[in-house]
């Protein structure tokens, strides 16, 4: 709990500590710890009960899987200066873990921090605590820790759904949890915050998303949910244009959805990109996907009619020639019969609809 925020809420409601604790069903000690910022892992349930009694249970949510956001209920919360946003982003990418002051200083100022950096960090933390309200930034000996759960932070919600998907006993349930995990993402990690573009923690979180997309695609392909797999893979291949595994799965998803030509074109595009940018040929995974798409194309190729065109209504004339052709066709002899028909173009040499075999000249 941020400083005396909970205490101010209680006093504003006209309640003593004992009255609030009794109504919320928590111990007086837990309430006192919450008011002075001493609640740790048990904070979430205790806080929910206290806020329910105080009528102040608007959820505060942080978003890092896309642009950095902070919302209280449906309202956006202003995050202030860039350095303050960077601090929140760094803490939220490592929730429930201590982020050392040295890491904070390096992100915000690089190799040239001001002499007053310690006071500035303290100021940023104080402002964030006020903005976060019910969520807690805990001061430790070596740094700070943002305490949150999956209801308050999209990264934790993503991780929780991935864990549920990995533990699911059947592919249908696994697909549902992985899809829910990926639905949390709104774009690249901390999109728009250039300071994080190459940050190791940011790249590690992006790697968890990539792994989840690949796992989801494998499950969805097995369930023949080709369109759903393709939707996730298109987003991922746009962000990872040289990732062969993602492109190989996208080829299979497109082919499964009946888009074999698009799948093969994707292989050609990827082959050119790999040759141009990396000087290499497609690896085994991409080549295997191409082969599977080609085999699918052969098996599912359209069945074209093999019969002659239908008869033409009102065909007249050529009675003598047609009678001769019929006589040759009905001859009891064993030798092959070959008839030669000649004439200028357009005089009606073919007779549609009749299964005669003959050689046509002219």
N, C-alpha and C positions, 0 to 999 in steps of 0.2 A: 504494500500500500504506500502511496506516495506521501511521505512526511505525515502531516496531521489531517489529510484529506478525509479519512474515515471518521476521525474524531469530530471534525467540523460538521459532517453529515449527521452524526448522532446528536450533537448539541442542537443543530438546527431542527431536528425532529423532536426535541424536548425529552430525550431519553437519557437515563443514567446508564452507566456501563452494565450494571446488574440487570436492568430492565431489557436492554438490547440483547444481552447474552441469553437471557431466559427465553425471549420471544424467538430468537434465531435457533435455539437449541444447540448452542456452542458453550464451551466452558468460558468462565470469566477470564481465565488466563489466556485462552486463544484470542479473545477479543482484545485484551490489553496488548498482546504481542502484535496483533494486526494494526492497532492504532499507532504503535511506535515503529512499525516496519520490521517486526521480528518474525513474521510468518514466513515459512520457507515452502517446503514441498506440500504441506497441508493447506497452503494458502487458498487454492482454487475453490475447494468445497466450502471452506470457512467463509471466504469472501462472498460466494454466491448466496449463502444463507443470510449473511448480514445485509447485503444489498437488497435482497428480497424483502426484508423487513423494512428497510429504509425507503423502499420504492425508488431506488437509484441503480437499477440493474441494467442500464443501457450498456450493451456490450461494446467494448473498445477493441477494434480489430486492426492489426498491422498487416500490410501486404508487401511482400518483397518479390513475389513470383510474377514480375511485370514491373511497371512503375511503382516507386515507393508510395504507399498510401497509409493514412491513419484515419480511421472512422470511429465515431461514437454513435452507435445506432445507425441511422441513415445519413448522418451529417459528417462531412469531411472536416478534419481537424487540421488547422494550419501548423506546418512543421517548422516554419521560421527559416533562418539562414541556412546556407548550403552546408556549412560545417556541422551544424546541428542535425541536418538530415543524414549526413554521412555517418555520424556517430550512431544514430538510430539504426541505419541500415547495417552497419557492422555488428551491432549487438543482436539484431534480429536474425542475421544469417548464422549466428551461433547461439541460439536460445538455450537458456538454462546452463550455460557454460561461462566461465570467467574469461573475459576478454582483457588481456593485459594492457596497461597504460602505454607500454612501448608500442604495441600494435595500433592503438588509437592514434598516438602521435605520428607514427609513420604514415598512416592513411591520410590524416588531415593536413600535415605540414611537410611530410617527406623528410629530407635530411636537414632541414633548416627551421626547426621549431622556434617560436619566440621564447623569450626568457619567462614569460608569464603563462606558459602552456598549461601548467597544473591548475591555475586559477580559471583559465578559459575552459578546460575540460569540465571542471566542477560546475561552472556556470551552465554549460550545455546540458549536463546531466540534470541539474535542477530544473531547467526549462522543460526538458523532456518528461521529467516526473510530473510536472504540472499538466502537460498536454496529455499524458497517458492516463492520468486519473487513477483508476482501479488497478492498473498493472504496475508492477514493481521493478525498479532498477535497483539492485542490491549493490552496495559498496563493499568490496572485499579488500584485503590487504594489498593485493597487486593489481586490482582493476575493478571492473564492473560486470554484473551479470543481469541480463534481462530474463525475468521469470515469466513464462507464458505456457499456455496449453494449446491444443489443436483448435479450440474454439476462438482463440485470440490471435493466432498467427497462421497464415496460410502455409508456410513452410512445414510446420508441425502437422498440419492437416494432411498435406501431401505425403509426408513420411508415414503417418499413421495408416493411411489408405493403402500405400504400397506394402506395408508390413502385413496388413490384413489380406491383401491379394496373394502375397507370397505364402501365407499360412493357410489359404483356402484349400479345401480338400477336393474340390471339383473345378473344372475350367470355367463353368458358367459363373460361379461366385467369384473366381479370380478375375475374370474379365470385368465384372461389375465393379470390383474394388479398384482395379487399375484404371478403369475409365473414370471413376470418381476422382482418383488422384490427379490424373492429367487434366481434368476439367478445372482444377484450381488455378492452373497457370493462365496468366493474361498476356504473357510475352516473355522476352529474355529477362534473366535475373536483374532486378534494379534497373530496368530499361530507362535510358535517359540520364543516368548518373555516370558520367564518363570516368569518374574517379575509380569506379569498381570494375571497369571493363576487363582488365587483366588480373584482377585481384585473385589470389589462390583460392580463397574461400568461395568467392563467387563462381569460379570455374568448377570447383568441386560440386557445388549445388547443381550447376548446369549439367554436370556429368551424371548426377543421380536422375535427372529428368531424361536424359538420353537412354540410360539403362532401362528406365521404366517404359519408355516408348517402345524399345525393341522387344522387351518382354511382353508388353501388351499386344504388339503386332503378332508375335508368335502365337499367343493364345487366340486372338481374334481370327487369324488365318485358319487355325485348327477348327474353329467354330463356324467357318465360312462367313464371317462378318467382314467381307472384303471392303465395303464402303467405309465402315468405321475405322478399320486399320489404315486405309488410304488417307483418311482425313488427318489422323495423327502423324502419319509418315510424311505427308506433304509439308506440314509445318516444320517437322524436324529436318527434312532434307533442305529446306530453304535456309535454315540456320546452320546446317552442317553440309555444305555443298559437296564435300569430298569424302563423306562417310559412306563407304561401300556397303556396309551391312544395312544401313537404313535404306539406301537406294535399291538394294536387292530385294528387301521385303516389300518396298513400294511397287516394284515390278510385279511381284507375285500377287499383291493385292489388286492392282489394276487388271492383270490378266484374269483373276478370279471374278472380277466384276464385268468381264466381257470386253475389256479394253486392251486386247493383245497388241494392237498396232501402237498404241500409246506407250505400252510397257517396253516394246522393242525400241521405240524412238528414245525412250529414257535411257536405255542401255547405250545407244549410240552417242547420246549427249554426254553421258558420264565417261565413256571411253575417250572422247575428245578432250574433256576437261582434265582427266587424269594425265593424258599425254602432254597437254599444253602446260599445266601448272606444276606437275610433279615428274613428268618424264617417265611414267610407268604405264603398263598395261593393266586392264582390270584383273583383280584377283580371282581366286577360285570361287568365292561366294557369289560374285556378280556373274561369272561365267556359268555357274550352275543355275542361277536364276534365269539367265537367258535361255539355257537349254530347256528348262522346265516350261517356260513360256512358249517356245517353239513347239514342243511336244503337245502342249495344250491346244495350240493353233491347229495342228494337224488333226487332232482328235475331234475338235469342235468345228472344223471347217464346214461351210454351208453345203448342203446336198443339192446340186443343180439338176434340173430335169434332164433325162437321157433320151427322151422320145423325140420324134420328129414334130415339127409344128402341126397345129390342127388344120383340118381341111378348109379350103377356101370356098365360101358359098358362091354359087353362080358360075363355077368354072365350066366353060363350054368349049367345044371343038376338040381337036386332037383325038377323035374317037378311034381312028385307024391306028394311030401310033400307040395309044393306050392298050388297045386290044392285042397288039403285037407284044407289048411288054408283059401283059398278063399271060399270054401263051408261053412266053419264055419262062416265066416264073413257075407256071404249073406243069411244065414239061417233066416227064418222069425220068428223064436221063440223069445220070449221076454227075456229068461234067458241069463245071461252073458256067453260068450264063453271063455274058457281058454285053450290054447294049450301049451303043454310042449315039448320043443325041446332039445334033449341031444346029445352030441358028444364031441370028443376031441377038444382041442383048435386048431383053424386055419382051420377047415374043412368047414367053410362058413355057420355057423348057422344063423347070421343076414342076412336079405335081405334089403339093403339100398334102400331108396326111396319109400317104400310101407308102408302105414299107418296101418299095422296090429298091433294088441295088443296081445301079447302072453308072456308067462313065459318061460324064457330060462334057462336051467340047463346045467352044464358042461362047 
